[in-house]
Amino acid sequence: MKVDLVEIDSRVFGRNVLAINDLDPQADFAAFERDYVGRFNPVYVSCKVPLERVTDTHVLERHGFNLIECQIRSCIKLRKPFDVSAFGQYAFEQVIREEDLPEILEIAATTFVHDRFSMDLALPPEVSGNRYKEYVLKSFHSPDEAVCRLVERASGRTVAFKTHLYHAPDEVRFLLGGVRNDLKNLGLGPLNGYFEFNELIRKGVRKGITHISASNYPVFNLEIGNLGFRVMTVFAAMRKLYL
């Protein structure tokens, strides 16, 4: 077993945030916990366990961890572009200027309501939005990540955004995506995805992997029900607070 320091989350919380990897249910977890608490003095520690190993979650429960989310990892094969010819009023572009970021950061701070941080009543409500703003900034500054936006041509307004990480020339991990709150339920979420897929196909990308909360029913139904994403793994996301 090992713990990794999550730098962005630690910055948002103002104290160390850790992620446990390679959980070993046979190991002495109490000793392992004493060690990482002594070294890092964390405020928040998480661990994701595949649901087929549900008994491993019981180890974490015995040491004060609680289930906070079920998370789905899924993938899609990108083959045929989507027809977006009827939506010429919009343009999809990679964000390369810092002056285009504020609108995107505003969406990132307010659009997410199904993630494990916004649903956690033990945390301050601003934690979730602040995290997503920081992760958008990371994508903007990282050479292997990209921030893209869906723009209304007439007004120049950003109406939605997407971020992704390039794993290889032909594979990406979809990271974040969101629509302005006042424009939700108008079909811009799927359209934002179609534009992103088309741009990636144009660049030679053939596979995408993503993670979503199982409680995010709209995205769950869109990606798995309509777009052809296939489930790879379902995780129990567990967390413990050290307040």
Secondary structure by P-SEA (a helix, b strand, c coil): cccccaaaaaaaaccbbbbbcccccccaaaaaaaaaaacccccbbbbbbcccaaaaaaaaaaacccccbbbbbbcccccccccccccccbbbbccccccccaaaaaaaaccccccccccccccccaaaaaaaaaaaaaaaaccccbbbbbbcccccccccbbbbbbccccbbbbccccccccccccaaaaaaaaaaaaaaaaacccbbbbcccccaaaaaaaacccccccccccccccccccc
